[in-house]
Amino acid sequence: QVQLVESGGGTVQPGGSLRLSCAASGFTFSNYAMRWYRQAPGKEREFVAHISKDGAGTNYPDSVKGRFTISRDNAKNTVYLQMNSLKPEDTAIYYCNRPKRFEETRDYWGQGTQVTVSS
């Protein structure tokens, strides 16, 4: 069974940093690109970061570009999200995502980890 388990969330002051982790199991991790999304109260799910299978290619929306960095360690079956210069608007539940491939019928998601940025 595919499992994605996020950790590392918490409460931090504006300008602070957090590092999120997503531990993957139940599939060949190195065969998949991975993504992070977030969802704030009352808002739709928002794309945060993408990383290619080998870690060489990344992509970010303008809202986090220059502040967040996605990385992965295929030997540990783990994807990370380093978040710096955090803002109150970054407050959300952060989810790890395995996008579906052409032959698959669904994405897979973790249960999320809460990030709160406040004074």
C-alpha positions as CSV (number, residue, x, y, z in Angstrom):
1,Q,0.0,0.0,0.0
2,V,1.3,3.4,-0.9
3,Q,1.9,5.6,2.1
4,L,3.1,9.2,2.4
5,V,3.7,10.5,6.0
6,E,4.5,14.2,6.5
7,S,6.3,15.6,9.6
8,G,8.1,18.7,10.7
9,G,5.2,21.2,11.0
10,G,4.7,23.5,13.9
11,T,4.3,27.1,14.9
12,V,6.9,29.7,13.9
13,Q,7.1,33.5,14.0
14,P,7.1,35.5,10.8
15,G,10.6,35.4,9.2
16,G,11.3,32.0,10.7
17,S,12.0,28.6,9.1
18,L,10.7,25.1,9.1
19,R,11.8,21.9,7.3
20,L,9.1,19.5,6.4
21,S,9.7,15.8,5.6
22,C,7.6,13.3,3.7
23,A,8.4,9.6,4.2
24,A,7.3,7.4,1.4
25,S,6.7,3.6,1.3
26,G,4.9,1.0,-0.7
27,F,6.3,1.9,-4.1
28,T,9.6,2.5,-6.0
29,F,10.2,6.0,-4.8
30,S,12.8,6.9,-7.5
31,N,10.3,6.2,-10.3
32,Y,8.1,9.1,-9.4
33,A,8.2,12.9,-9.4
34,M,6.9,14.3,-6.1
35,R,5.0,17.5,-5.1
36,W,4.0,19.5,-2.1
37,Y,0.6,21.3,-1.8
38,R,-1.0,23.3,0.9
39,Q,-4.5,24.2,2.0
40,A,-5.4,27.1,4.2
41,P,-8.8,27.4,6.0
42,G,-11.6,28.3,3.5
43,K,-9.3,28.1,0.5
44,E,-8.6,25.6,-2.2
45,R,-5.6,23.4,-2.4
46,E,-2.5,25.2,-3.7
47,F,0.5,23.9,-5.5
48,V,3.7,24.6,-3.6
49,A,6.6,22.7,-5.2
50,H,7.6,20.0,-7.7
51,I,10.7,17.8,-8.0
52,S,11.6,15.4,-10.7
53,K,12.5,11.8,-10.2
54,D,16.2,12.3,-10.0
55,G,15.9,15.6,-8.1
56,A,17.5,17.6,-11.0
57,G,14.4,19.6,-11.9
58,T,12.3,21.7,-9.6
59,N,9.4,24.1,-10.0
60,Y,7.7,26.6,-7.7
61,P,4.8,29.2,-7.9
62,D,5.7,32.8,-7.5
63,S,4.2,32.9,-4.0
64,V,7.0,30.8,-2.6
65,K,9.8,31.1,-5.1
66,G,13.1,32.2,-3.5
67,R,11.9,31.2,0.0
68,F,11.0,27.5,-0.3
69,T,13.3,24.7,-1.6
70,I,12.1,21.1,-2.4
71,S,14.7,18.3,-2.3
72,R,14.7,14.5,-2.1
73,D,16.9,11.7,-0.9
74,N,16.0,8.6,-3.0
75,A,18.1,6.4,-0.7
76,K,15.9,7.3,2.2
77,N,12.6,7.4,0.3
78,T,12.1,11.0,1.6
79,V,11.1,14.3,0.0
80,Y,11.7,17.6,1.9
81,L,10.5,21.1,1.9
82,Q,12.7,23.8,3.4
83,M,10.7,26.9,4.2
84,N,12.5,30.1,5.0
85,S,11.3,33.7,5.5
86,L,7.9,32.4,6.5
87,K,4.9,34.7,6.3
88,P,1.5,34.6,8.0
89,E,-0.1,33.7,4.6
90,D,2.0,30.5,4.5
91,T,-0.2,29.2,7.3
92,A,-1.8,26.0,6.0
93,I,-1.8,22.3,6.2
94,Y,1.0,21.0,4.0
95,Y,0.5,17.8,2.0
96,C,2.9,15.5,0.2
97,N,1.7,14.3,-3.2
98,R,2.6,11.6,-5.7
99,P,1.2,12.6,-9.0
100,K,-0.4,9.9,-11.1
101,R,1.4,8.6,-14.1
102,F,-0.2,8.0,-17.5
103,E,-1.3,4.4,-16.7
104,E,-2.6,5.2,-13.2
105,T,-6.0,6.4,-12.1
106,R,-5.3,8.5,-9.0
107,D,-2.8,10.6,-7.1
108,Y,-1.7,9.6,-3.6
109,W,-1.7,12.0,-0.7
110,G,-0.4,12.1,2.8
111,Q,-2.5,13.2,5.7
112,G,-0.8,16.6,6.1
113,T,1.2,18.5,8.7
114,Q,0.1,21.9,10.1
115,V,2.2,25.0,9.6
116,T,1.3,28.1,11.6
117,V,3.1,31.4,11.1
118,S,2.1,34.0,13.7
119,S,3.4,36.5,16.2
